[in-house]
Amino acid sequence: MYRLLIDTCVWLDIAKDHRLHSLIAVLERLVETNTISLLVPQTVVNEFQRNKTRVTQDSCRSLASVFKRVKAAVKDFGDPVDKDAV
């Protein structure tokens, strides 16, 4: 079994970026199969808790920005008949 220590900044980056959420599923599976164990010092837990609200807000702003760009692209380039449905 491998032991894995991930620093707080990496956990926060994973939480912030929705594209990395599949990595959490992989880590969960590796833990469930006893392939790895996660070493999580109390300092990492404390730092994550302290920054969780900020990261959540940043993630929400990021996703909102993506949706605004998609909406603008549909408006500018979408088929006029299907724009409202999209």
PyMOL Python script that loads the backbone (N, CA, C, O; Angstrom):
from pymol import cmd

cmd.read_pdbstr("""\
ATOM      1  N   MET A   1       0.844  -1.177   0.000  1.00  0.00           N
ATOM      2  CA  MET A   1       0.000   0.000   0.000  1.00  0.00           C
ATOM      3  C   MET A   1       0.894   1.246   0.000  1.00  0.00           C
ATOM      4  O   MET A   1       1.904   1.317   0.700  1.00  0.00           O
ATOM      5  N   TYR A   2       0.491   2.199  -0.794  1.00  0.00           N
ATOM      6  CA  TYR A   2       1.191   3.475  -0.843  1.00  0.00           C
ATOM      7  C   TYR A   2       0.502   4.461   0.081  1.00  0.00           C
ATOM      8  O   TYR A   2      -0.716   4.436   0.254  1.00  0.00           O
ATOM      9  N   ARG A   3       1.302   5.320   0.664  1.00  0.00           N
ATOM     10  CA  ARG A   3       0.761   6.393   1.510  1.00  0.00           C
ATOM     11  C   ARG A   3       0.955   7.705   0.765  1.00  0.00           C
ATOM     12  O   ARG A   3       2.037   7.987   0.250  1.00  0.00           O
ATOM     13  N   LEU A   4      -0.101   8.500   0.716  1.00  0.00           N
ATOM     14  CA  LEU A   4      -0.095   9.720  -0.077  1.00  0.00           C
ATOM     15  C   LEU A   4      -0.404  10.914   0.815  1.00  0.00           C
ATOM     16  O   LEU A   4      -1.417  10.945   1.514  1.00  0.00           O
ATOM     17  N   LEU A   5       0.481  11.882   0.774  1.00  0.00           N
ATOM     18  CA  LEU A   5       0.284  13.126   1.509  1.00  0.00           C
ATOM     19  C   LEU A   5       0.107  14.233   0.482  1.00  0.00           C
ATOM     20  O   LEU A   5       0.993  14.483  -0.336  1.00  0.00           O
ATOM     21  N   ILE A   6      -1.020  14.882   0.530  1.00  0.00           N
ATOM     22  CA  ILE A   6      -1.325  15.966  -0.410  1.00  0.00           C
ATOM     23  C   ILE A   6      -1.435  17.251   0.390  1.00  0.00           C
ATOM     24  O   ILE A   6      -2.172  17.320   1.373  1.00  0.00           O
ATOM     25  N   ASP A   7      -0.699  18.267  -0.035  1.00  0.00           N
ATOM     26  CA  ASP A   7      -0.675  19.544   0.667  1.00  0.00           C
ATOM     27  C   ASP A   7      -2.010  20.275   0.506  1.00  0.00           C
ATOM     28  O   ASP A   7      -2.772  20.006  -0.423  1.00  0.00           O
ATOM     29  N   THR A   8      -2.275  21.189   1.412  1.00  0.00           N
ATOM     30  CA  THR A   8      -3.527  21.937   1.403  1.00  0.00           C
ATOM     31  C   THR A   8      -3.759  22.660   0.093  1.00  0.00           C
ATOM     32  O   THR A   8      -4.882  22.674  -0.412  1.00  0.00           O
ATOM     33  N   CYS A   9      -2.726  23.259  -0.467  1.00  0.00           N
ATOM     34  CA  CYS A   9      -2.915  24.021  -1.703  1.00  0.00           C
ATOM     35  C   CYS A   9      -3.399  23.124  -2.843  1.00  0.00           C
ATOM     36  O   CYS A   9      -4.150  23.573  -3.709  1.00  0.00           O
ATOM     37  N   VAL A  10      -2.975  21.865  -2.844  1.00  0.00           N
ATOM     38  CA  VAL A  10      -3.428  20.926  -3.881  1.00  0.00           C
ATOM     39  C   VAL A  10      -4.889  20.565  -3.646  1.00  0.00           C
ATOM     40  O   VAL A  10      -5.671  20.528  -4.596  1.00  0.00           O
ATOM     41  N   TRP A  11      -5.275  20.297  -2.397  1.00  0.00           N
ATOM     42  CA  TRP A  11      -6.681  20.018  -2.093  1.00  0.00           C
ATOM     43  C   TRP A  11      -7.560  21.199  -2.497  1.00  0.00           C
ATOM     44  O   TRP A  11      -8.643  21.014  -3.052  1.00  0.00           O
ATOM     45  N   LEU A  12      -7.092  22.400  -2.216  1.00  0.00           N
ATOM     46  CA  LEU A  12      -7.875  23.594  -2.569  1.00  0.00           C
ATOM     47  C   LEU A  12      -7.982  23.749  -4.076  1.00  0.00           C
ATOM     48  O   LEU A  12      -9.035  24.133  -4.586  1.00  0.00           O
ATOM     49  N   ASP A  13      -6.907  23.457  -4.793  1.00  0.00           N
ATOM     50  CA  ASP A  13      -6.952  23.527  -6.260  1.00  0.00           C
ATOM     51  C   ASP A  13      -7.932  22.498  -6.823  1.00  0.00           C
ATOM     52  O   ASP A  13      -8.674  22.791  -7.761  1.00  0.00           O
ATOM     53  N   ILE A  14      -7.933  21.310  -6.257  1.00  0.00           N
ATOM     54  CA  ILE A  14      -8.859  20.271  -6.701  1.00  0.00           C
ATOM     55  C   ILE A  14     -10.300  20.708  -6.429  1.00  0.00           C
ATOM     56  O   ILE A  14     -11.180  20.514  -7.267  1.00  0.00           O
ATOM     57  N   ALA A  15     -10.532  21.286  -5.276  1.00  0.00           N
ATOM     58  CA  ALA A  15     -11.884  21.734  -4.924  1.00  0.00           C
ATOM     59  C   ALA A  15     -12.326  22.898  -5.811  1.00  0.00           C
ATOM     60  O   ALA A  15     -13.510  23.028  -6.124  1.00  0.00           O
ATOM     61  N   LYS A  16     -11.393  23.725  -6.207  1.00  0.00           N
ATOM     62  CA  LYS A  16     -11.712  24.926  -6.981  1.00  0.00           C
ATOM     63  C   LYS A  16     -12.040  24.606  -8.430  1.00  0.00           C
ATOM     64  O   LYS A  16     -12.905  25.254  -9.019  1.00  0.00           O
ATOM     65  N   ASP A  17     -11.381  23.639  -9.008  1.00  0.00           N
ATOM     66  CA  ASP A  17     -11.488  23.371 -10.441  1.00  0.00           C
ATOM     67  C   ASP A  17     -12.406  22.173 -10.690  1.00  0.00           C
ATOM     68  O   ASP A  17     -12.040  21.036 -10.392  1.00  0.00           O
ATOM     69  N   HIS A  18     -13.591  22.425 -11.235  1.00  0.00           N
ATOM     70  CA  HIS A  18     -14.556  21.350 -11.453  1.00  0.00           C
ATOM     71  C   HIS A  18     -14.017  20.265 -12.388  1.00  0.00           C
ATOM     72  O   HIS A  18     -14.487  19.128 -12.344  1.00  0.00           O
ATOM     73  N   ARG A  19     -13.048  20.598 -13.224  1.00  0.00           N
ATOM     74  CA  ARG A  19     -12.478  19.601 -14.135  1.00  0.00           C
ATOM     75  C   ARG A  19     -11.645  18.567 -13.383  1.00  0.00           C
ATOM     76  O   ARG A  19     -11.381  17.489 -13.914  1.00  0.00           O
ATOM     77  N   LEU A  20     -11.236  18.872 -12.177  1.00  0.00           N
ATOM     78  CA  LEU A  20     -10.413  17.948 -11.384  1.00  0.00           C
ATOM     79  C   LEU A  20     -11.228  17.077 -10.430  1.00  0.00           C
ATOM     80  O   LEU A  20     -10.670  16.237  -9.724  1.00  0.00           O
ATOM     81  N   HIS A  21     -12.547  17.277 -10.409  1.00  0.00           N
ATOM     82  CA  HIS A  21     -13.367  16.515  -9.470  1.00  0.00           C
ATOM     83  C   HIS A  21     -13.342  15.017  -9.753  1.00  0.00           C
ATOM     84  O   HIS A  21     -13.557  14.211  -8.848  1.00  0.00           O
ATOM     85  N   SER A  22     -13.082  14.641 -11.002  1.00  0.00           N
ATOM     86  CA  SER A  22     -12.968  13.204 -11.299  1.00  0.00           C
ATOM     87  C   SER A  22     -11.757  12.598 -10.588  1.00  0.00           C
ATOM     88  O   SER A  22     -11.729  11.398 -10.315  1.00  0.00           O
ATOM     89  N   LEU A  23     -10.764  13.428 -10.291  1.00  0.00           N
ATOM     90  CA  LEU A  23      -9.598  12.958  -9.546  1.00  0.00           C
ATOM     91  C   LEU A  23     -10.005  12.490  -8.147  1.00  0.00           C
ATOM     92  O   LEU A  23      -9.436  11.534  -7.621  1.00  0.00           O
ATOM     93  N   ILE A  24     -10.978  13.155  -7.556  1.00  0.00           N
ATOM     94  CA  ILE A  24     -11.475  12.752  -6.237  1.00  0.00           C
ATOM     95  C   ILE A  24     -12.068  11.340  -6.317  1.00  0.00           C
ATOM     96  O   ILE A  24     -11.841  10.514  -5.433  1.00  0.00           O
ATOM     97  N   ALA A  25     -12.824  11.074  -7.379  1.00  0.00           N
ATOM     98  CA  ALA A  25     -13.408   9.739  -7.549  1.00  0.00           C
ATOM     99  C   ALA A  25     -12.314   8.675  -7.664  1.00  0.00           C
ATOM    100  O   ALA A  25     -12.451   7.579  -7.121  1.00  0.00           O
ATOM    101  N   VAL A  26     -11.243   8.998  -8.365  1.00  0.00           N
ATOM    102  CA  VAL A  26     -10.129   8.061  -8.506  1.00  0.00           C
ATOM    103  C   VAL A  26      -9.471   7.828  -7.150  1.00  0.00           C
ATOM    104  O   VAL A  26      -9.186   6.688  -6.783  1.00  0.00           O
ATOM    105  N   LEU A  27      -9.231   8.898  -6.412  1.00  0.00           N
ATOM    106  CA  LEU A  27      -8.634   8.761  -5.080  1.00  0.00           C
ATOM    107  C   LEU A  27      -9.531   7.918  -4.168  1.00  0.00           C
ATOM    108  O   LEU A  27      -9.047   7.055  -3.436  1.00  0.00           O
ATOM    109  N   GLU A  28     -10.836   8.175  -4.219  1.00  0.00           N
ATOM    110  CA  GLU A  28     -11.763   7.390  -3.399  1.00  0.00           C
ATOM    111  C   GLU A  28     -11.658   5.898  -3.732  1.00  0.00           C
ATOM    112  O   GLU A  28     -11.625   5.052  -2.839  1.00  0.00           O
ATOM    113  N   ARG A  29     -11.609   5.598  -5.010  1.00  0.00           N
ATOM    114  CA  ARG A  29     -11.524   4.195  -5.442  1.00  0.00           C
ATOM    115  C   ARG A  29     -10.214   3.555  -4.971  1.00  0.00           C
ATOM    116  O   ARG A  29     -10.205   2.409  -4.521  1.00  0.00           O
ATOM    117  N   LEU A  30      -9.116   4.296  -5.077  1.00  0.00           N
ATOM    118  CA  LEU A  30      -7.829   3.774  -4.630  1.00  0.00           C
ATOM    119  C   LEU A  30      -7.813   3.531  -3.121  1.00  0.00           C
ATOM    120  O   LEU A  30      -7.205   2.568  -2.653  1.00  0.00           O
ATOM    121  N   VAL A  31      -8.470   4.391  -2.369  1.00  0.00           N
ATOM    122  CA  VAL A  31      -8.562   4.193  -0.919  1.00  0.00           C
ATOM    123  C   VAL A  31      -9.439   2.985  -0.616  1.00  0.00           C
ATOM    124  O   VAL A  31      -9.094   2.165   0.235  1.00  0.00           O
ATOM    125  N   GLU A  32     -10.583   2.871  -1.313  1.00  0.00           N
ATOM    126  CA  GLU A  32     -11.497   1.745  -1.092  1.00  0.00           C
ATOM    127  C   GLU A  32     -10.835   0.397  -1.377  1.00  0.00           C
ATOM    128  O   GLU A  32     -11.128  -0.596  -0.712  1.00  0.00           O
ATOM    129  N   THR A  33      -9.950   0.367  -2.358  1.00  0.00           N
ATOM    130  CA  THR A  33      -9.287  -0.890  -2.725  1.00  0.00           C
ATOM    131  C   THR A  33      -7.982  -1.097  -1.960  1.00  0.00           C
ATOM    132  O   THR A  33      -7.224  -2.022  -2.253  1.00  0.00           O
ATOM    133  N   ASN A  34      -7.726  -0.240  -0.988  1.00  0.00           N
ATOM    134  CA  ASN A  34      -6.513  -0.314  -0.171  1.00  0.00           C
ATOM    135  C   ASN A  34      -5.235  -0.224  -0.996  1.00  0.00           C
ATOM    136  O   ASN A  34      -4.202  -0.775  -0.616  1.00  0.00           O
ATOM    137  N   THR A  35      -5.310   0.466  -2.115  1.00  0.00           N
ATOM    138  CA  THR A  35      -4.127   0.704  -2.927  1.00  0.00           C
ATOM    139  C   THR A  35      -3.312   1.838  -2.335  1.00  0.00           C
ATOM    140  O   THR A  35      -2.081   1.816  -2.362  1.00  0.00           O
ATOM    141  N   ILE A  36      -4.011   2.832  -1.799  1.00  0.00           N
ATOM    142  CA  ILE A  36      -3.351   3.956  -1.140  1.00  0.00           C
ATOM    143  C   ILE A  36      -4.067   4.259   0.167  1.00  0.00           C
ATOM    144  O   ILE A  36      -5.215   3.870   0.384  1.00  0.00           O
ATOM    145  N   SER A  37      -3.357   4.955   1.013  1.00  0.00           N
ATOM    146  CA  SER A  37      -4.000   5.567   2.176  1.00  0.00           C
ATOM    147  C   SER A  37      -3.580   7.036   2.164  1.00  0.00           C
ATOM    148  O   SER A  37      -2.447   7.375   1.824  1.00  0.00           O
ATOM    149  N   LEU A  38      -4.504   7.876   2.537  1.00  0.00           N
ATOM    150  CA  LEU A  38      -4.230   9.314   2.550  1.00  0.00           C
ATOM    151  C   LEU A  38      -3.755   9.722   3.938  1.00  0.00           C
ATOM    152  O   LEU A  38      -4.381   9.396   4.946  1.00  0.00           O
ATOM    153  N   LEU A  39      -2.653  10.431   3.969  1.00  0.00           N
ATOM    154  CA  LEU A  39      -2.144  10.999   5.217  1.00  0.00           C
ATOM    155  C   LEU A  39      -2.605  12.451   5.246  1.00  0.00           C
ATOM    156  O   LEU A  39      -2.227  13.253   4.392  1.00  0.00           O
ATOM    157  N   VAL A  40      -3.418  12.775   6.230  1.00  0.00           N
ATOM    158  CA  VAL A  40      -3.978  14.121   6.296  1.00  0.00           C
ATOM    159  C   VAL A  40      -3.691  14.690   7.687  1.00  0.00           C
ATOM    160  O   VAL A  40      -4.439  14.443   8.633  1.00  0.00           O
ATOM    161  N   PRO A  41      -2.607  15.449   7.800  1.00  0.00           N
ATOM    162  CA  PRO A  41      -2.294  16.065   9.090  1.00  0.00           C
ATOM    163  C   PRO A  41      -3.361  17.081   9.495  1.00  0.00           C
ATOM    164  O   PRO A  41      -4.050  17.642   8.643  1.00  0.00           O
ATOM    165  N   GLN A  42      -3.489  17.307  10.775  1.00  0.00           N
ATOM    166  CA  GLN A  42      -4.483  18.258  11.282  1.00  0.00           C
ATOM    167  C   GLN A  42      -4.276  19.651  10.696  1.00  0.00           C
ATOM    168  O   GLN A  42      -5.245  20.384  10.495  1.00  0.00           O
ATOM    169  N   THR A  43      -3.043  20.020  10.423  1.00  0.00           N
ATOM    170  CA  THR A  43      -2.755  21.326   9.818  1.00  0.00           C
ATOM    171  C   THR A  43      -3.439  21.456   8.460  1.00  0.00           C
ATOM    172  O   THR A  43      -3.989  22.510   8.139  1.00  0.00           O
ATOM    173  N   VAL A  44      -3.408  20.402   7.669  1.00  0.00           N
ATOM    174  CA  VAL A  44      -4.059  20.412   6.358  1.00  0.00           C
ATOM    175  C   VAL A  44      -5.574  20.555   6.521  1.00  0.00           C
ATOM    176  O   VAL A  44      -6.209  21.323   5.799  1.00  0.00           O
ATOM    177  N   VAL A  45      -6.141  19.823   7.458  1.00  0.00           N
ATOM    178  CA  VAL A  45      -7.580  19.919   7.726  1.00  0.00           C
ATOM    179  C   VAL A  45      -7.942  21.344   8.139  1.00  0.00           C
ATOM    180  O   VAL A  45      -8.910  21.911   7.633  1.00  0.00           O
ATOM    181  N   ASN A  46      -7.179  21.912   9.039  1.00  0.00           N
ATOM    182  CA  ASN A  46      -7.456  23.275   9.523  1.00  0.00           C
ATOM    183  C   ASN A  46      -7.350  24.305   8.403  1.00  0.00           C
ATOM    184  O   ASN A  46      -8.212  25.173   8.270  1.00  0.00           O
ATOM    185  N   GLU A  47      -6.291  24.209   7.598  1.00  0.00           N
ATOM    186  CA  GLU A  47      -6.105  25.156   6.502  1.00  0.00           C
ATOM    187  C   GLU A  47      -7.218  25.023   5.468  1.00  0.00           C
ATOM    188  O   GLU A  47      -7.701  26.024   4.940  1.00  0.00           O
ATOM    189  N   PHE A  48      -7.620  23.798   5.182  1.00  0.00           N
ATOM    190  CA  PHE A  48      -8.704  23.590   4.217  1.00  0.00           C
ATOM    191  C   PHE A  48      -9.998  24.199   4.750  1.00  0.00           C
ATOM    192  O   PHE A  48     -10.703  24.898   4.022  1.00  0.00           O
ATOM    193  N   GLN A  49     -10.306  23.938   6.003  1.00  0.00           N
ATOM    194  CA  GLN A  49     -11.523  24.500   6.605  1.00  0.00           C
ATOM    195  C   GLN A  49     -11.507  26.026   6.562  1.00  0.00           C
ATOM    196  O   GLN A  49     -12.520  26.664   6.272  1.00  0.00           O
ATOM    197  N   ARG A  50     -10.363  26.588   6.849  1.00  0.00           N
ATOM    198  CA  ARG A  50     -10.232  28.044   6.881  1.00  0.00           C
ATOM    199  C   ARG A  50     -10.451  28.658   5.489  1.00  0.00           C
ATOM    200  O   ARG A  50     -10.960  29.774   5.387  1.00  0.00           O
ATOM    201  N   ASN A  51     -10.081  27.957   4.436  1.00  0.00           N
ATOM    202  CA  ASN A  51     -10.152  28.499   3.075  1.00  0.00           C
ATOM    203  C   ASN A  51     -11.326  27.974   2.253  1.00  0.00           C
ATOM    204  O   ASN A  51     -11.518  28.394   1.112  1.00  0.00           O
ATOM    205  N   LYS A  52     -12.106  27.067   2.817  1.00  0.00           N
ATOM    206  CA  LYS A  52     -13.175  26.403   2.071  1.00  0.00           C
ATOM    207  C   LYS A  52     -14.201  27.393   1.507  1.00  0.00           C
ATOM    208  O   LYS A  52     -14.600  27.260   0.350  1.00  0.00           O
ATOM    209  N   THR A  53     -14.625  28.353   2.273  1.00  0.00           N
ATOM    210  CA  THR A  53     -15.629  29.317   1.809  1.00  0.00           C
ATOM    211  C   THR A  53     -15.108  30.135   0.638  1.00  0.00           C
ATOM    212  O   THR A  53     -15.820  30.342  -0.344  1.00  0.00           O
ATOM    213  N   ARG A  54     -13.883  30.595   0.738  1.00  0.00           N
ATOM    214  CA  ARG A  54     -13.294  31.387  -0.352  1.00  0.00           C
ATOM    215  C   ARG A  54     -13.190  30.563  -1.624  1.00  0.00           C
ATOM    216  O   ARG A  54     -13.501  31.052  -2.710  1.00  0.00           O
ATOM    217  N   VAL A  55     -12.756  29.323  -1.497  1.00  0.00           N
ATOM    218  CA  VAL A  55     -12.596  28.456  -2.660  1.00  0.00           C
ATOM    219  C   VAL A  55     -13.955  28.164  -3.295  1.00  0.00           C
ATOM    220  O   VAL A  55     -14.077  28.144  -4.520  1.00  0.00           O
ATOM    221  N   THR A  56     -14.964  27.940  -2.474  1.00  0.00           N
ATOM    222  CA  THR A  56     -16.309  27.703  -2.995  1.00  0.00           C
ATOM    223  C   THR A  56     -16.806  28.912  -3.772  1.00  0.00           C
ATOM    224  O   THR A  56     -17.376  28.764  -4.853  1.00  0.00           O
ATOM    225  N   GLN A  57     -16.595  30.098  -3.236  1.00  0.00           N
ATOM    226  CA  GLN A  57     -17.012  31.319  -3.924  1.00  0.00           C
ATOM    227  C   GLN A  57     -16.250  31.499  -5.231  1.00  0.00           C
ATOM    228  O   GLN A  57     -16.843  31.865  -6.245  1.00  0.00           O
ATOM    229  N   ASP A  58     -14.944  31.248  -5.220  1.00  0.00           N
ATOM    230  CA  ASP A  58     -14.141  31.343  -6.449  1.00  0.00           C
ATOM    231  C   ASP A  58     -14.632  30.358  -7.503  1.00  0.00           C
ATOM    232  O   ASP A  58     -14.713  30.695  -8.684  1.00  0.00           O
ATOM    233  N   SER A  59     -14.955  29.157  -7.079  1.00  0.00           N
ATOM    234  CA  SER A  59     -15.431  28.129  -7.995  1.00  0.00           C
ATOM    235  C   SER A  59     -16.767  28.540  -8.612  1.00  0.00           C
ATOM    236  O   SER A  59     -16.979  28.365  -9.812  1.00  0.00           O
ATOM    237  N   CYS A  60     -17.652  29.078  -7.805  1.00  0.00           N
ATOM    238  CA  CYS A  60     -18.954  29.539  -8.309  1.00  0.00           C
ATOM    239  C   CYS A  60     -18.771  30.666  -9.325  1.00  0.00           C
ATOM    240  O   CYS A  60     -19.436  30.682 -10.361  1.00  0.00           O
ATOM    241  N   ARG A  61     -17.884  31.596  -9.034  1.00  0.00           N
ATOM    242  CA  ARG A  61     -17.623  32.687  -9.982  1.00  0.00           C
ATOM    243  C   ARG A  61     -17.046  32.148 -11.285  1.00  0.00           C
ATOM    244  O   ARG A  61     -17.410  32.609 -12.367  1.00  0.00           O
ATOM    245  N   SER A  62     -16.163  31.191 -11.183  1.00  0.00           N
ATOM    246  CA  SER A  62     -15.547  30.596 -12.368  1.00  0.00           C
ATOM    247  C   SER A  62     -16.596  29.905 -13.240  1.00  0.00           C
ATOM    248  O   SER A  62     -16.613  30.089 -14.457  1.00  0.00           O
ATOM    249  N   LEU A  63     -17.463  29.119 -12.623  1.00  0.00           N
ATOM    250  CA  LEU A  63     -18.504  28.438 -13.390  1.00  0.00           C
ATOM    251  C   LEU A  63     -19.491  29.435 -13.985  1.00  0.00           C
ATOM    252  O   LEU A  63     -19.942  29.261 -15.117  1.00  0.00           O
ATOM    253  N   ALA A  64     -19.825  30.466 -13.239  1.00  0.00           N
ATOM    254  CA  ALA A  64     -20.728  31.494 -13.766  1.00  0.00           C
ATOM    255  C   ALA A  64     -20.114  32.156 -14.993  1.00  0.00           C
ATOM    256  O   ALA A  64     -20.819  32.454 -15.958  1.00  0.00           O
ATOM    257  N   SER A  65     -18.827  32.382 -14.960  1.00  0.00           N
ATOM    258  CA  SER A  65     -18.122  32.973 -16.099  1.00  0.00           C
ATOM    259  C   SER A  65     -18.180  32.058 -17.318  1.00  0.00           C
ATOM    260  O   SER A  65     -18.377  32.523 -18.440  1.00  0.00           O
ATOM    261  N   VAL A  66     -18.010  30.767 -17.097  1.00  0.00           N
ATOM    262  CA  VAL A  66     -18.089  29.796 -18.196  1.00  0.00           C
ATOM    263  C   VAL A  66     -19.477  29.831 -18.817  1.00  0.00           C
ATOM    264  O   VAL A  66     -19.611  29.852 -20.041  1.00  0.00           O
ATOM    265  N   PHE A  67     -20.504  29.835 -17.985  1.00  0.00           N
ATOM    266  CA  PHE A  67     -21.872  29.858 -18.508  1.00  0.00           C
ATOM    267  C   PHE A  67     -22.170  31.153 -19.264  1.00  0.00           C
ATOM    268  O   PHE A  67     -22.891  31.139 -20.261  1.00  0.00           O
ATOM    269  N   LYS A  68     -21.625  32.256 -18.798  1.00  0.00           N
ATOM    270  CA  LYS A  68     -21.811  33.523 -19.516  1.00  0.00           C
ATOM    271  C   LYS A  68     -21.170  33.461 -20.894  1.00  0.00           C
ATOM    272  O   LYS A  68     -21.744  33.947 -21.869  1.00  0.00           O
ATOM    273  N   ARG A  69     -19.977  32.864 -20.981  1.00  0.00           N
ATOM    274  CA  ARG A  69     -19.308  32.746 -22.285  1.00  0.00           C
ATOM    275  C   ARG A  69     -20.082  31.825 -23.222  1.00  0.00           C
ATOM    276  O   ARG A  69     -20.187  32.098 -24.418  1.00  0.00           O
ATOM    277  N   VAL A  70     -20.618  30.746 -22.687  1.00  0.00           N
ATOM    278  CA  VAL A  70     -21.413  29.826 -23.511  1.00  0.00           C
ATOM    279  C   VAL A  70     -22.669  30.531 -23.995  1.00  0.00           C
ATOM    280  O   VAL A  70     -23.034  30.423 -25.166  1.00  0.00           O
ATOM    281  N   LYS A  71     -23.321  31.242 -23.110  1.00  0.00           N
ATOM    282  CA  LYS A  71     -24.544  31.969 -23.480  1.00  0.00           C
ATOM    283  C   LYS A  71     -24.243  32.993 -24.575  1.00  0.00           C
ATOM    284  O   LYS A  71     -25.015  33.131 -25.524  1.00  0.00           O
ATOM    285  N   ALA A  72     -23.131  33.706 -24.448  1.00  0.00           N
ATOM    286  CA  ALA A  72     -22.740  34.693 -25.458  1.00  0.00           C
ATOM    287  C   ALA A  72     -22.429  34.018 -26.792  1.00  0.00           C
ATOM    288  O   ALA A  72     -22.781  34.544 -27.848  1.00  0.00           O
ATOM    289  N   ALA A  73     -21.774  32.863 -26.753  1.00  0.00           N
ATOM    290  CA  ALA A  73     -21.444  32.145 -27.990  1.00  0.00           C
ATOM    291  C   ALA A  73     -22.712  31.662 -28.684  1.00  0.00           C
ATOM    292  O   ALA A  73     -22.825  31.740 -29.907  1.00  0.00           O
ATOM    293  N   VAL A  74     -23.662  31.164 -27.903  1.00  0.00           N
ATOM    294  CA  VAL A  74     -24.933  30.719 -28.493  1.00  0.00           C
ATOM    295  C   VAL A  74     -25.662  31.912 -29.108  1.00  0.00           C
ATOM    296  O   VAL A  74     -26.214  31.820 -30.205  1.00  0.00           O
ATOM    297  N   LYS A  75     -25.654  33.015 -28.396  1.00  0.00           N
ATOM    298  CA  LYS A  75     -26.325  34.225 -28.901  1.00  0.00           C
ATOM    299  C   LYS A  75     -25.681  34.700 -30.207  1.00  0.00           C
ATOM    300  O   LYS A  75     -26.374  35.067 -31.155  1.00  0.00           O
ATOM    301  N   ASP A  76     -24.351  34.686 -30.240  1.00  0.00           N
ATOM    302  CA  ASP A  76     -23.630  35.209 -31.407  1.00  0.00           C
ATOM    303  C   ASP A  76     -23.608  34.244 -32.585  1.00  0.00           C
ATOM    304  O   ASP A  76     -23.686  34.677 -33.735  1.00  0.00           O
ATOM    305  N   PHE A  77     -23.503  32.953 -32.321  1.00  0.00           N
ATOM    306  CA  PHE A  77     -23.260  32.004 -33.403  1.00  0.00           C
ATOM    307  C   PHE A  77     -24.315  30.911 -33.535  1.00  0.00           C
ATOM    308  O   PHE A  77     -24.260  30.116 -34.474  1.00  0.00           O
ATOM    309  N   GLY A  78     -25.267  30.856 -32.619  1.00  0.00           N
ATOM    310  CA  GLY A  78     -26.246  29.780 -32.642  1.00  0.00           C
ATOM    311  C   GLY A  78     -27.278  29.929 -33.746  1.00  0.00           C
ATOM    312  O   GLY A  78     -27.481  31.009 -34.300  1.00  0.00           O
ATOM    313  N   ASP A  79     -27.909  28.829 -34.041  1.00  0.00           N
ATOM    314  CA  ASP A  79     -28.984  28.798 -35.020  1.00  0.00           C
ATOM    315  C   ASP A  79     -30.153  29.624 -34.475  1.00  0.00           C
ATOM    316  O   ASP A  79     -30.633  29.352 -33.375  1.00  0.00           O
ATOM    317  N   PRO A  80     -30.613  30.616 -35.219  1.00  0.00           N
ATOM    318  CA  PRO A  80     -31.687  31.478 -34.723  1.00  0.00           C
ATOM    319  C   PRO A  80     -32.943  30.708 -34.300  1.00  0.00           C
ATOM    320  O   PRO A  80     -33.650  31.128 -33.384  1.00  0.00           O
ATOM    321  N   VAL A  81     -33.214  29.606 -34.953  1.00  0.00           N
ATOM    322  CA  VAL A  81     -34.410  28.816 -34.624  1.00  0.00           C
ATOM    323  C   VAL A  81     -34.242  28.115 -33.273  1.00  0.00           C
ATOM    324  O   VAL A  81     -35.207  27.994 -32.518  1.00  0.00           O
ATOM    325  N   ASP A  82     -33.048  27.661 -32.967  1.00  0.00           N
ATOM    326  CA  ASP A  82     -32.819  26.857 -31.759  1.00  0.00           C
ATOM    327  C   ASP A  82     -32.236  27.649 -30.588  1.00  0.00           C
ATOM    328  O   ASP A  82     -32.026  27.078 -29.517  1.00  0.00           O
ATOM    329  N   LYS A  83     -31.971  28.942 -30.759  1.00  0.00           N
ATOM    330  CA  LYS A  83     -31.320  29.718 -29.691  1.00  0.00           C
ATOM    331  C   LYS A  83     -32.062  29.649 -28.367  1.00  0.00           C
ATOM    332  O   LYS A  83     -31.459  29.420 -27.319  1.00  0.00           O
ATOM    333  N   ASP A  84     -33.370  29.848 -28.418  1.00  0.00           N
ATOM    334  CA  ASP A  84     -34.151  29.865 -27.171  1.00  0.00           C
ATOM    335  C   ASP A  84     -34.122  28.509 -26.477  1.00  0.00           C
ATOM    336  O   ASP A  84     -34.052  28.443 -25.250  1.00  0.00           O
ATOM    337  N   ALA A  85     -34.174  27.447 -27.238  1.00  0.00           N
ATOM    338  CA  ALA A  85     -34.148  26.101 -26.643  1.00  0.00           C
ATOM    339  C   ALA A  85     -32.792  25.825 -26.001  1.00  0.00           C
ATOM    340  O   ALA A  85     -32.709  25.199 -24.945  1.00  0.00           O
ATOM    341  N   VAL A  86     -31.737  26.297 -26.648  1.00  0.00           N
ATOM    342  CA  VAL A  86     -30.396  26.060 -26.119  1.00  0.00           C
ATOM    343  C   VAL A  86     -30.230  26.858 -24.857  1.00  0.00           C
ATOM    344  O   VAL A  86     -29.169  26.813 -24.233  1.00  0.00           O
TER     345      VAL A  86
END
""", "prot")
cmd.dss("prot")
cmd.show_as("cartoon", "prot")
cmd.util.cbc("prot")
cmd.orient("prot")
